[in-house]
């Protein structure tokens, strides 16, 4: 009997220590997954495979990211990306899309500026664009370049869930 009690006394602390360490490891895993989620990075286990979907906002830009791409609103323009935004091994993305400059004021139906329905006018003004960026500490940095002229539209800073601050053209 004394031998069994001695064995239990020696094994029980070791078993409890192992269980406690495994639990602490699970807490660290949950915490790191929560940290990755808060930073805007989707996770599959520990591997980063894409940018978290939802609305990202910042000065002069709003970006709604879906699993299929993104819709972007700028002060006097809008853009579309029709492919998934996936981060490479360095945490960056580089995708093609369209960029459309918007014009203030109404267009006269039947007049010289008439270009048909708005969707037709927008597709006429669409220009090929390259959207590049990265995520660091929950902040998405987005650079936009028009590929037909290599003109740099600008670099924008967005935060997931933040309200955009847009000033639309008049």
N, C-alpha and C positions, 0 to 999 in steps of 0.2 A: 504494500500500500504506500509506504513512504517513497519507494522508487517511482511509482506512478505520479505522486504529487510533485516529486522533484522534476520529473520529465515535463509535466504540465507547467510548472513554474519556470522552466528554462525555455520551453517552446512558445508559450503564450505571448511573452513580450516580443519575441521575434516575429510571430505571426501578426500581432497588432501593428508593429512597426512597418511591416511590408504593406498591410492594408492601408495604413495612414499615408505612406509614401505614394501608393497608387492613387489614392484619393486626391492628394495634393497635385499629382501629375495631371489628373483629369481637370482640376480647377485651373491649372496653368494652361491646359489646352483650350478650355472654354474661354478663359480670359483672353488668350491670344487670338482666338477666333472672333471674339467680340471686338477686339481692337482692330482686326483686319476689316471686319464689317463696318465699323465706325469710320475707317479710313476710306471707304468707298470701293474696296476691293472685294469681289466675290471670291469665295474660296470653295474648293472641292478638296476636303482634307486640308493639307497645308499648301497645295499648289494653287497659285494665282492663275485664273484662266480668263478673266474678263473684268470689265468695269461694272460696278453695281448699277442696276437699272434704277430709273427714277428721274426726278427733276434736279438738275444742278443749276445753280444761279450765281451771278456775280455782276460786277459793273459792266454794262453794255452788252450782256449776253445771258441767254437762257437756253439750256440744252436738256431735252427730254430723251433719255437713253432707254431703248428697249432691247430685247434680245435680238432684234433684227437690224438695229441701226440706231439712228438718232435724227431728231428734228431740232434745228437750232434757230433761234431768233436773235438777231443783232439789232442795234438801234435803227438802221435804215436798210436792213437786208435780212434774208433768211437763207438757211441751207438745209440740205438733207444728206444723210449718209445711209446707204441702203445695204450695209453689210455689218456684221457684228464687230463691235469694238473689242478687240482682243489684245491683251498685253503680251509683249514678247518677254524673253527671259530677263531683260533689263528693266521691265516695268514700263515700257513705252508702247504706243500704238501709232500706226501710220496707215491711213485709209483714204480712199478716193470718195468724192461726193460732188454735190453741186452747190453753187453759191449764186444767189439771185439778189441783185441790187434793187431795192424798192424805190419808188418815186413818190414824192408827196403830192397831195391834191388829187382831185378827181380827173378822170379822162372823159372826154366828150364822146358820147355814143354817136357814131356815124361821121364824126369829124376826122380831121387828118391824123389825130393821135389814136383813133380807134384801132384796137388790136384784137378784137374779139373778146371772148369770155376771159375772166381773170386767169384761169388756169393756162389758157393759150398764151397770154401775155407773159406770165411767169416762166413758162417753158421756153419762150423766145429769148428771155433775158438770162436764162440759166447759163452759168459758166462752169467749166470743170474746175474742181478745187481739190486740194490735198489738205487733209486734217491730220495734224500730228500732235502728240502730247504725251503726258505722263501723269502719274499720281504720286504725290509725296505728302505724307502726314495728312491725308484726307482732303488735300487740295488738288484739283485737276487743272493742269495747265494745257491750254489748247492754242495751237498756232494754225492760222489759215493762210494758204497760199493759192492764188489762182494759177492753174497750171498752163493755161494758154498764153499767158504773158509773164509768168514767174513773179507777178506782183504780190507782195506780202500785204495781206489785209490787216493782220495784227495778231497779237498774242493776248489771250484772255485767261483770267483766273476764276475758277468756279469752285463752289462748295456744294456738296450734295444736300438737298433740302433747303438751301438758302434762297431767299427771294431775289430775283434778278432786278437790276436797276436799268431799265430800258427807256430810251427817249426816241420814240418813233418819229419818222420824217413827217413834216406837215406839208 
